[in-house]
Amino acid sequence: MRTLRKAVTVGVVAALATFGVAACGGDSGSTGGGGGGGEINVSMTSFPDYVDPQLSYTVQGWEVLYNAYTPLLTYRHAKGQDGTKVVPALAEAMPDISPDGKTYKLKLRPNMKYSDGTPIKASDFTYAIQRLFKANSGGSVFFNGIVGATDYADGKAPTISGITTDDATGDITIALTDASGTFENVLALMFAAPVPPSTPLDKDATNTPPPSSGPFMISKVDAPQSLTMVRNPNFKTVKDAGATEVADAQVDKITVTQNKSNSAQVTGVEQNTIDFMADPPDADRLAEVKAKFGDRFRLDESINTYYFFMNNKKAPFNDIRVRQAINYAIDPEALNRVFGGRLHPTQQILPPGMPGYEEYHPYPYDLAKAKALLAQANPADKDITVWTDDEPERKRIGEYYHDLLTQLGFNATLKVVAGNVYFATIGNTSTADLDTGFVDWFQDYPHPDDFFRPLLNGANILPTNNSNYSQVAIPQNDATMDRLSKVQLSDDVEKQYAALDKAYMDQAVWAPYGNEERSTFVSDRIDFDKTSPHLVFTQDFSAFALK
């Protein structure tokens, strides 16, 4: 994911109306045995891009939806590396994989119900994958390897032939075109969470989110201002079916509200009017929070890379000398100061903690060298639009980058876009003047493929919902990426991913500059020891409990 990931249709979330969802078909007291109770409120600087498991692709969205939509497999509800372990969820067990690695067989647990009382069926998994393609989800790139998926996406087939299900037995069989070293990870993403066929096939469901299969359900949305999560009245059916790895809710209700003022959020948590702020305190408040509230604040490990995309397909960034110059000109320490010391400098794609990471510094800060390269390149087109979003830190990053490009002799224009639609905007390749700008990428799953396939594979330059923001297409590297994705990780494979990282950075396809530490900061009402930062979903809302 990203702190703000991409979305599908620009502006659609902002137009959605307030709605309420009434749970039916279950006893409101039968919630699966969660503890505690009570109500809490959470503040986010940007609203989730979508309240829809097949479409959401931001950290904000995934934090909310992790505990509302449960896939066949899931990531364990645990801190640290334990949280990156894939475990059975709606499926009875981990998949039975054929010797050639191309066929996955799973069985849905019996007698489970969604929050509205609708039975959860094996065919709902097929429907979820179909939605990915029909709604142009960014998550569709992870499922292209299913037999028949591309034909279905292209309108050449009415179904995805590689998925067969039996609602009577719960059997699910998935045929892949090639063996995959990542498919279990992919099955554990919310993109693959079953949803009933009452969910719109080709449209965003934020206005009326699908019924839930997790400990919480989404009961109200007023996008892009607020949403409400309450206990799923039918979650007991999931737990009774044996889904022990799916966590219980510890509170009865969570209200999530957008607040564009980071400082106001900090003050709210300090004064116990906000129970959790999803974003770290800004640099000008961070020292204060550390000094005064160390008993309810900490910095958390996170697997991410912050970088500036550069459109490799158009001038001036189609010249490697210009791209290299930008890399040399960026001062990672200056950007670290924007984050109050939470941004660890980097000059490569893979972040620390990701398999295949080998430290590499191809472009040490050297402004004179940057200017010399630009003099050699002498780009004719010096009019550049710099893109960023309106979250305070990201806006300051954009301002730094704009000023740097101006200093280097470009005619730079800064374009600031609302955070909840930012990635939809830069992910639409028809958007005018997509030259360069801010991107962050947080791991979707703990495998280096996640930092290459969505972001750098030429086959994944999509007209909308695009994540290959630099529009990179290097056939030799694509072939290496595709080959590595078919095998399991090993020391040798990790070394090949490290070499791939170096190969891309030698071409200066991006300008990476940092890996961010996230944070947990809660009110005095919250049991701080029970909070659970998560390496895939950033923060596990199921762990929030009142003292």
Secondary structure by P-SEA (a helix, b strand, c coil): cccbbbbcccccccccccbbbbbccccccccccccbbbbbbbbbccccccccccccccaaaaaaacccccccccccccccccccbbbbccccccccccccccbbbbbcccccccccccccccaaaaaaaaaaaaaccccccccccccaaaaaaaccccccccbbbbcccbbbbbbbccccccaaaaaacccccccccccccccccccccccccccccccccccccbbbbcccccaaaaaaaccccbbbbcccbbbbbbbccaaaaaaaaaaccccccccccccccaaaaaacccccbbbbbbbbbbbbbccccccccccaaaaaaaaaaccaaaaaaaacccccccccccccccccccccccccccaaaaaaaaaaacccccbbbbbbcccaaaaaaaaaaaaaaaaaccbbbbbbccccaaaaaaacccccccccbbbbbcccccccccccccccccccccccccccccccccaaaaaaaaaaaaccccaaaaaaaaaaaaaaaaaccccccbbbbbbbbbccccccccbbbbccccccccccccc
